[in-house]
Amino acid sequence: MEKKEIEEILKQFKSGQIEIKEALEKFKHFPYDDLGFAKIDNQRHLRKGFPEVIFCQGKSLEQITKIAKRIKETGGRVITTRANFEIYQEIKKIVPEIIYFKEAKIVAERVEEKSSSDKYILIVSGGTADIPVAEEAGVIAELMGNRVERLYDVGVAGIHRLLNNSKILTAANVLIVVAGMEGALPSVVGGLVDKPIIALPTSVGYGANFKGLSALLTMLNSCAPGIAVVNVDNGFGAGYIASLINKLNEVKE
């Protein structure tokens, strides 16, 4: 339920257009919906400016579709992460306008929330294999109303590829730097730019990468200042915090 919807209900009650019983019925699913196996946070958008997102991994298809259906019924915006094509097909029966972002594994209603600012978030990836995690971050940032640019496959094994793109690097307002293997890329970028960097380790790599642990530790131990680190493969978290940073100085109407 949006803030404007709540205000409208209260105005209607105050003016006598609706009775208290009808007003209470409209607030029936406020502040959360209890489905037994899930408690849907209907207030999330009011508190945080972005709705609750369905994390599909570990949930059954039935649970996911029931959550999506209830969100839609109560006027919410359906967004899921770690979704496959089967999940997309089932949710599409409930929300026909839903979009499947295949590489990002995100199913979402795209609501245009374009910023009036020319500030942008830059997603930088070490290799092509890091793109799925990078896209999760990029799509989430776009769904939150940000301009997002991409610079992919510019890892340290061919550092000239990164240096040849210095203009887009230095012009970005926030950077999400995604890397697997040893995870050195955020440190390199951190030595080149004066903007906040969110380091995003991926589980891409050979055995001693330990499913992203080596990249995570490298990023946490970076000697370059201005770098914060999220968990392994957490594109959602990286895109979310990048959006908050990018919008810090936007004028609120």
Secondary structure, 3 states (H helix, E strand, C coil): CCHHHHHHHHHHHHHCCCCHHHHHHHCCCCCEEECCCCEEECCHHHHHCCCCCEECCCCCHHHHHHHHHHHHHCCCCCEEECCCHHHHHHHHHHCCCCEEECCCCEEECCCCCCCCCCCEEEEEECCHHHHHHHHHHHHHHHHCCCEEEEECCCCHHHHHHHHCCHHHHHHCCEEEEEECCCCCHHHHHHCCCCCCEEEEECCCCCHHHHHHHHHHHHHHCCCCCCEEECCCCCHHHHHHHHHHHHCCCCCCC
